[in-house]
Amino acid sequence: MKYLIISLLLLGITSCQDDYVRPPNVSEVVIEPIVEDSLLSIRALEFNDEYILYGSNDHIGKHALNSQFKINLNDLSTNNGKEHFKNVITFNDQPLHFRAIKDVKGILFAISIGNPARLYKLYRKSKTPKLVYEESDEKVFYDSIDFWNEKEGIAIGDPTDDCMSIIITRDGGETWKKLSCEDLPKAKEGEAAFAASDTNIAIVGDNTWVATGGKASRILYSPDKGKTWEVYDTPIIQGKETTGMYSIDFYDEKNGFAIGGDYTKPNDTLNNKIKTSDGGKTWKVVANGEGPGYRSCIQYIPNRNGKELVAVGFKGIDYTNDSGNSWKHLSDEGFYTIRFLNDSVAYAAGNGRISKLTFKE
């Protein structure tokens, strides 16, 4: 089993531009390491106005530093005068493994994969996480977490019964309730989700989209913050346990994109990129047979009118400026997940590292 690390790194946050001015095509990405540790495997990444947060496989850490400072997370001594804390979260003396985290106004939520699933709430100034939800089942496996606002949030996981597992909070994460399968679409045989990048959930306003994968890969949609649900089919590759959507993102209420494929055949480019312009009701395949193969994370670049996206995976980094119809391969350096700070800077994480990515003309 791989375990947990959630670490917080101080960084300066700059404001995003409000007005869209179409730039020349991105021609390169400059990659600057922030954290390098061969023991880490990071699939959950977040940041707020003070910290980068991430989930991985060893301990919970908190470290305040400037964005250019490099550290060894196994060394508690630093030369910048800032504090460094670490704390292992265990169950039955075994460290837990987290692939889904969310920062909400400085409060960190993290839910573990595997049995039991344990969801923790960690306040910014606290060193001790609070257990706010626990679920025991041989099939339990939570993949992603997100929030609509400070009070209401959602986490999704693989089916333990005949529907996807969905838990919801309405009180700021103090308590969570699992939705009944009577209130959710029935899962198909072999339908689940992938804990590949903590991007199985997309939220715009009250609208929520959940991407499933495996032998069936569909969209669960709620227009009212998880109170009611519908399900939509997609044309993405599916039919095997390793196929389907691995990541989804929406630019606005209408325009969304999903990417995936088959991680066991990462160079295959057929039917692994799909987009919607009607809020997820219908989807179409784009760049079929070309562009990136399997990728674990897709994100819209902020303030680019829904035209520009970046996809990452262990095979590299790819960019599109025409809503996914054509793609440019920017780098062979592999990452599992990416989050944008503004319209030219992002943070990406993967096997053994977190890096700052600067996209240039």
C-alpha positions as CSV (number, residue, x, y, z in Angstrom):
1,M,0.0,0.0,0.0
2,K,1.1,3.5,-0.7
3,Y,0.6,6.0,2.1
4,L,0.0,9.7,2.7
5,I,1.8,12.9,2.7
6,I,0.0,16.2,2.8
7,S,2.4,19.1,2.8
8,L,1.9,22.8,2.7
9,L,4.4,25.1,1.0
10,L,4.3,28.9,1.2
11,L,3.9,30.7,-2.2
12,G,2.9,34.0,-3.5
13,I,-0.5,34.1,-5.2
14,T,-1.0,36.7,-8.0
15,S,-4.3,37.7,-9.3
16,C,-5.7,36.4,-12.6
17,Q,-6.5,38.7,-15.4
18,D,-10.2,39.3,-15.8
19,D,-10.3,40.1,-19.4
20,Y,-9.5,37.6,-22.1
21,V,-6.9,38.7,-24.6
22,R,-6.1,35.8,-27.0
23,P,-2.3,35.3,-26.8
24,P,-0.1,33.7,-29.4
25,N,0.1,29.9,-29.2
26,V,1.9,28.5,-26.2
27,S,5.1,27.2,-27.6
28,E,6.9,25.9,-24.6
29,V,6.6,25.0,-20.9
30,V,9.4,25.8,-18.4
31,I,9.5,23.3,-15.5
32,E,11.0,24.3,-12.2
33,P,11.2,21.7,-9.4
34,I,9.7,22.7,-6.0
35,V,9.8,19.4,-4.2
36,E,11.8,16.4,-5.2
37,D,11.6,13.1,-3.3
38,S,11.8,9.7,-4.9
39,L,9.5,8.3,-2.2
40,L,6.6,10.5,-3.1
41,S,3.7,9.6,-5.5
42,I,1.4,12.6,-5.7
43,R,-2.1,12.5,-7.3
44,A,-3.9,15.1,-5.2
45,L,-2.8,18.8,-5.5
46,E,-4.3,22.0,-4.1
47,F,-3.2,25.5,-3.1
48,N,-4.5,28.5,-1.3
49,D,-3.1,32.0,-0.7
50,E,-0.3,30.7,1.5
51,Y,0.4,27.0,0.7
52,I,0.6,24.2,-1.8
53,L,-1.1,21.1,-0.4
54,Y,-0.8,17.6,-1.7
55,G,-1.6,14.0,-0.9
56,S,1.0,11.2,-1.1
57,N,2.6,8.4,0.7
58,D,4.4,8.9,3.9
59,H,3.2,11.5,6.4
60,I,1.3,14.7,6.8
61,G,3.6,17.7,6.6
62,K,3.4,21.4,6.9
63,H,6.1,23.6,5.7
64,A,6.1,27.4,5.2
65,L,8.7,28.6,2.6
66,N,9.0,30.7,-0.5
67,S,8.2,29.2,-3.8
68,Q,11.9,29.0,-4.9
69,F,13.1,27.1,-1.8
70,K,13.8,23.4,-2.3
71,I,13.5,21.0,0.6
72,N,14.0,17.4,1.5
73,L,10.8,16.4,3.2
74,N,12.6,13.8,5.3
75,D,14.8,16.5,6.9
76,L,13.0,18.6,9.5
77,S,15.8,21.1,9.7
78,T,15.6,24.1,7.3
79,N,17.6,27.2,6.8
80,N,14.8,29.7,6.2
81,G,13.5,30.2,9.7
82,K,10.1,28.7,9.0
83,E,8.3,25.9,10.8
84,H,8.0,22.4,9.5
85,F,5.7,19.8,11.0
86,K,4.9,16.3,10.1
87,N,2.4,13.8,11.4
88,V,1.5,10.3,10.3
89,I,-2.1,9.4,10.0
90,T,-2.5,5.6,10.6
91,F,-5.2,3.0,11.0
92,N,-4.3,-0.2,12.8
93,D,-0.7,1.1,12.8
94,Q,-0.6,1.4,9.0
95,P,-0.3,4.8,7.3
96,L,-3.3,5.7,5.2
97,H,-3.1,6.6,1.5
98,F,-4.8,9.8,0.3
99,R,-5.5,10.6,-3.4
100,A,-8.3,13.2,-2.8
101,I,-7.9,16.5,-0.9
102,K,-9.6,19.9,-1.0
103,D,-8.7,23.3,0.6
104,V,-11.7,25.3,1.7
105,K,-10.8,28.8,3.0
106,G,-7.7,27.4,4.7
107,I,-9.3,24.2,6.0
108,L,-8.0,21.0,4.4
109,F,-10.1,18.0,3.8
110,A,-8.5,14.6,2.9
111,I,-10.2,11.3,2.3
112,S,-8.3,8.0,2.1
113,I,-8.6,5.2,-0.4
114,G,-9.2,1.6,0.6
115,N,-11.0,0.0,3.6
116,P,-11.8,1.8,5.8
117,A,-12.3,5.1,4.1
118,R,-11.5,7.9,6.5
119,L,-12.1,11.6,5.9
120,Y,-10.2,14.2,7.9
121,K,-10.6,17.9,8.5
122,L,-7.4,19.9,9.3
123,Y,-7.6,23.5,10.3
124,R,-4.8,25.9,9.0
125,K,-3.3,26.4,12.4
126,S,-3.8,22.9,13.7
127,K,-1.3,20.1,13.7
128,T,-3.9,17.4,14.4
129,P,-6.5,16.3,11.8
130,K,-10.1,15.7,12.9
131,L,-11.8,12.5,11.7
132,V,-15.2,13.6,10.4
133,Y,-16.3,10.5,8.4
134,E,-15.5,6.8,8.3
135,E,-16.8,4.0,6.1
136,S,-15.9,0.3,6.3
137,D,-16.6,-2.0,3.4
138,E,-14.5,-4.4,1.4
139,K,-15.3,-2.5,-1.8
140,V,-14.9,1.1,-0.5
141,F,-12.5,3.3,-2.5
142,Y,-12.9,7.1,-2.6
143,D,-11.5,8.9,-5.7
144,S,-12.2,12.6,-5.5
145,I,-13.5,15.4,-3.3
146,D,-14.7,19.0,-4.1
147,F,-16.9,21.7,-2.5
148,W,-19.6,24.0,-3.9
149,N,-19.0,26.6,-1.1
150,E,-17.7,26.8,2.4
151,K,-20.6,24.7,3.8
152,E,-21.4,22.2,1.1
153,G,-19.1,19.5,-0.3
154,I,-19.1,16.2,-2.1
155,A,-16.8,13.2,-2.3
156,I,-17.2,10.3,-4.8
157,G,-16.0,6.7,-4.9
158,D,-16.4,3.3,-6.4
159,P,-19.7,1.4,-5.9
160,T,-20.1,-0.6,-2.7
161,D,-23.7,-1.4,-3.7
162,D,-25.4,-0.9,-7.1
163,C,-24.5,2.8,-7.5
164,M,-21.5,5.1,-7.2
165,S,-20.6,6.0,-3.7
166,I,-21.4,9.7,-3.0
167,I,-21.1,11.4,0.3
168,I,-22.2,15.0,1.0
169,T,-21.8,17.6,3.7
170,R,-24.0,20.6,4.3
171,D,-22.3,21.9,7.5
172,G,-18.8,22.8,6.5
173,G,-17.5,19.2,6.6
174,E,-18.4,18.4,10.2
175,T,-20.7,15.6,9.2
176,W,-21.1,13.7,6.0
177,K,-24.0,11.5,4.7
178,K,-23.8,8.8,2.1
179,L,-26.6,9.1,-0.6
180,S,-28.9,6.1,-0.9
181,C,-28.8,4.1,-4.2
182,E,-32.5,4.8,-4.4
183,D,-31.6,8.5,-5.1
184,L,-28.8,7.8,-7.6
185,P,-28.5,6.2,-11.1
186,K,-27.7,2.5,-11.0
187,A,-24.2,1.7,-11.8
188,K,-23.4,-0.6,-14.8
189,E,-21.4,-3.7,-14.4
190,G,-17.7,-2.8,-14.0
191,E,-18.4,0.9,-13.7
192,A,-16.3,2.7,-11.1
193,A,-13.9,5.7,-11.1
194,F,-10.2,6.3,-11.2
195,A,-8.2,7.9,-8.4
196,A,-5.6,9.2,-10.9
197,S,-5.6,12.9,-10.4
198,D,-8.4,14.0,-8.0
199,T,-10.4,15.4,-11.0
200,N,-13.4,13.1,-11.3
201,I,-15.6,15.9,-10.1
202,A,-16.3,19.3,-11.9
203,I,-18.3,22.0,-10.3
204,V,-19.7,25.3,-11.8
205,G,-22.1,27.1,-9.6
206,D,-24.7,24.6,-8.4
207,N,-23.9,22.2,-11.3
208,T,-21.9,19.1,-10.7
209,W,-20.5,16.5,-13.1
210,V,-19.0,13.2,-12.0
211,A,-16.9,11.1,-14.5
212,T,-17.0,7.4,-14.1
213,G,-14.7,4.9,-15.8
214,G,-14.0,1.2,-16.3
215,K,-16.2,-1.1,-18.3
216,A,-18.7,1.7,-18.5
217,S,-17.7,5.4,-18.5
218,R,-20.6,7.9,-18.0
219,I,-21.4,11.3,-16.6
220,L,-23.5,11.7,-13.4
221,Y,-25.0,15.2,-13.4
222,S,-26.7,17.2,-10.6
223,P,-28.1,20.7,-11.3
224,D,-28.7,21.3,-7.6
225,K,-25.6,20.6,-5.5
226,G,-26.2,16.8,-5.3
227,K,-29.9,16.8,-4.4
228,T,-31.0,15.1,-7.7
229,W,-29.1,13.2,-10.3
230,E,-29.2,12.2,-14.0
231,V,-26.8,10.1,-16.0
232,Y,-25.5,10.6,-19.6
233,D,-23.6,8.3,-21.8
234,T,-20.3,9.2,-23.4
235,P,-18.4,8.0,-26.5
236,I,-15.1,7.7,-24.8
237,I,-13.3,4.4,-25.0
238,Q,-14.7,1.9,-22.4
239,G,-15.3,-1.8,-21.9
240,K,-12.3,-2.7,-19.8
241,E,-11.4,-2.1,-16.2
242,T,-8.6,0.2,-17.3
243,T,-10.5,2.3,-19.8
244,G,-12.7,5.4,-19.7
245,M,-12.6,8.9,-18.4
246,Y,-9.8,9.7,-15.9
247,S,-10.4,13.4,-15.6
248,I,-13.0,16.0,-16.3
249,D,-13.1,19.8,-16.3
250,F,-15.8,22.4,-17.1
251,Y,-15.0,26.0,-18.2
252,D,-18.6,27.2,-17.6
253,E,-22.1,25.6,-17.4
254,K,-22.1,24.5,-21.0
255,N,-18.5,23.7,-22.1
256,G,-16.6,20.8,-20.7
257,F,-13.8,18.4,-21.5
258,A,-12.9,14.9,-20.4
259,I,-9.8,12.8,-21.1
260,G,-8.5,9.3,-20.3
261,G,-8.0,6.2,-22.4
262,D,-6.3,3.1,-21.2
263,Y,-3.2,3.5,-19.0
264,T,-2.0,0.1,-20.0
265,K,-1.8,1.3,-23.7
266,P,-0.7,5.0,-23.1
267,N,0.1,5.7,-26.7
268,D,-3.3,4.8,-28.1
269,T,-5.1,8.0,-29.3
270,L,-8.5,6.6,-30.3
271,N,-11.6,7.8,-28.6
272,N,-9.9,9.1,-25.5
273,K,-10.7,12.8,-25.7
274,I,-14.3,14.1,-25.6
275,K,-16.0,17.5,-25.2
276,T,-19.5,18.9,-24.6
277,S,-21.1,22.2,-25.4
278,D,-24.5,21.5,-23.8
279,G,-23.7,21.0,-20.2
280,G,-22.7,17.3,-20.5
281,K,-25.9,16.0,-22.0
282,T,-24.1,15.0,-25.2
283,W,-20.4,14.5,-26.0
284,K,-18.3,14.1,-29.1
285,V,-14.8,12.6,-29.7
286,V,-12.2,15.1,-30.8
287,A,-8.7,14.7,-32.3
288,N,-9.4,11.1,-32.8
289,G,-6.3,9.1,-33.7
290,E,-4.0,12.1,-33.0
291,G,-2.9,14.3,-30.1
292,P,-2.2,12.9,-26.7
293,G,-2.9,9.3,-25.8
294,Y,-3.7,8.3,-22.2
295,R,-3.6,11.3,-19.9
296,S,-4.7,11.4,-16.2
297,C,-5.6,15.0,-15.9
298,I,-7.2,17.8,-18.0
299,Q,-7.6,21.4,-17.0
300,Y,-8.8,24.6,-18.7
301,I,-6.4,27.5,-18.7
302,P,-8.2,30.3,-16.8
303,N,-9.4,33.4,-18.6
304,R,-8.8,31.9,-22.1
305,N,-12.4,31.7,-23.2
306,G,-12.7,28.0,-22.9
307,K,-10.4,27.4,-25.8
308,E,-7.2,26.4,-24.2
309,L,-6.5,23.3,-22.1
310,V,-3.5,21.4,-20.8
311,A,-3.4,17.7,-20.3
312,V,-0.8,15.8,-18.3
313,G,0.0,12.2,-17.7
314,F,3.1,10.0,-17.1
315,K,3.8,10.4,-20.9
316,G,4.1,14.1,-20.8
317,I,2.3,17.5,-21.2
318,D,0.1,18.6,-24.1
319,Y,-1.7,21.8,-25.0
320,T,-4.6,22.8,-27.2
321,N,-5.8,26.3,-28.2
322,D,-8.9,25.2,-30.2
323,S,-11.0,23.3,-27.6
324,G,-9.2,20.1,-28.2
325,N,-9.5,19.7,-32.0
326,S,-5.7,19.9,-32.3
327,W,-2.8,19.4,-29.9
328,K,0.8,20.4,-29.3
329,H,3.1,18.1,-27.3
330,L,5.1,20.4,-25.0
331,S,7.1,18.0,-22.9
332,D,7.9,14.4,-22.2
333,E,8.2,15.0,-18.5
334,G,5.5,13.1,-16.7
335,F,3.0,14.3,-14.1
336,Y,-0.2,12.9,-12.7
337,T,-2.1,16.1,-11.9
338,I,-2.1,19.8,-12.5
339,R,-3.8,23.0,-11.2
340,F,-3.5,26.5,-12.6
341,L,-2.6,29.5,-10.5
342,N,-3.3,31.9,-13.3
343,D,-3.3,32.0,-17.1
344,S,0.4,31.2,-17.5
345,V,1.5,29.4,-14.3
346,A,0.4,26.1,-13.0
347,Y,1.6,23.6,-10.4
348,A,1.9,19.9,-11.3
349,A,2.7,16.8,-9.3
350,G,3.6,13.2,-10.0
351,N,6.0,10.5,-9.2
352,G,8.6,12.0,-6.8
353,R,8.0,15.7,-7.3
354,I,6.0,18.9,-7.4
355,S,7.0,21.4,-10.1
356,K,6.0,24.9,-11.1
357,L,5.1,25.1,-14.8
358,T,5.3,28.3,-16.7
359,F,3.6,28.4,-20.2
360,K,5.3,30.7,-22.6
361,E,4.6,31.9,-26.2
